[in-house]
Amino acid sequence: MTVKSARGAGKKRTSAATIYDVARRVGVSPMTVSRVVNGESNVREATRDAVQKAMRELQFRPNKAARSLAGAQEIRIGLLYNNPSVAYFTALLLGALDGSSRNAAQLVVDKSEVGDAVAATQAVRTLIKGGINGILLTAPLSERSDLIAELKEQEVSIVGMATSSFTGEITCVGIDDFKAGYDLTKYLIGLGHSRIAFISGHPSHSSSRQRRAGFEAAIKEAGAKVEKPRVAQGDYSYRSGMEAAEELLSGKTAPTAIFASNDDMASGAMSVAHRKGLEVPKDLSVVGFDDTIASSLWPALTTIRQPVGEIAATAINLIAQEVRDRRNDRPVEIQNITVPHLLVERESAVPPRKR
């Protein structure tokens, strides 16, 4: 098992025909070519003849490396990452590595900028050319029907991770972000906070939308007990949390609590509060989401624990199983797996100071 950049892996080119050249010539997937190369019986005779003809025309010479690259035995799993939080990525990668190790799979990691659909598509195509059998996609990539269709056409197994949008197209693993957002807001209301502000995550992420929807549902349910909340837009980065907190704390009536949609933004909000002379939690309670850096902050952050590592390891297990099912012509089951979240109480949130 290795971890390397898919971009770097794709730089070296040779003039020899590859299994992908054969697949393109015939109009089939690399996996189908692999089945022909390895003499498997589950290929239509007409397709087998067309593949063998293309192999002769292109002077393709199957070898052990090519068979491995095409996924004859080895499982190669791509991970396309687009979250700006380093702590989140670390937890994600450790979980994916654990899952890959347990499945004797190779993990290939690449990065994609949020909002750049063209670059994301190109990154996926680079991973496909690298011979992956499956891919782990995070939102919003896991919600792009065009990308999913392209991967399915290439017979690449797909699992969406930490996504709140299950359409039935692919297997998904994650928490109930709506319920988690609702639970954390109810917790703040239960402490006695009536002026609660909210910092949204990146607007393209379904998790961000669902956390905000849960927040708003709890606020609406509280009725006259709470004031109309102020909401600021973030993008899951520390800096966006700082900028959002500057906006939220600049009004005449400051909130007594801030709910940030991840720990990095909560950390940024706490930094701004300290700079403005506000004590957390004495003057301002701050809560976050994910539990990636929460225990290392001062004061330690109350947050929702999203078991990112467990989710990633589970996703890898599901991809590996789907790859094996495809190889053995077993039906592939599309699942929506919800992993429990946990509200972790620490020192950053207390009842509001009495005025």
Protein Blocks (a to p, Z undefined) as FASTA:
>chain_A
ZZddfklmmmpccfbdcfklmmmmnopafklmmmmmnopakbcfklmmmmmmmmmmnopa
cdfklmmmnommbccdddddfbfblklmmmmmmmmmmmmmmnopacddddddehilmlmm
mmmmmmmmnopabdcdddfklmmmklmmmmmmnopacddehiabdghlaccddddfklmm
mmmmmmmmmnopabdcdddddfklmklmmmmmmmmmmmmmnmmmpccddddddehiaklm
mmmmmmmmmpmbdcfbdcdfbfklmmmmmmmmmmnopacfkloccddehjlmmmmpccdd
ddddddfklmmmmmmmmmmmmmmmmmnopacddddddddddddddfkbccdddZZ
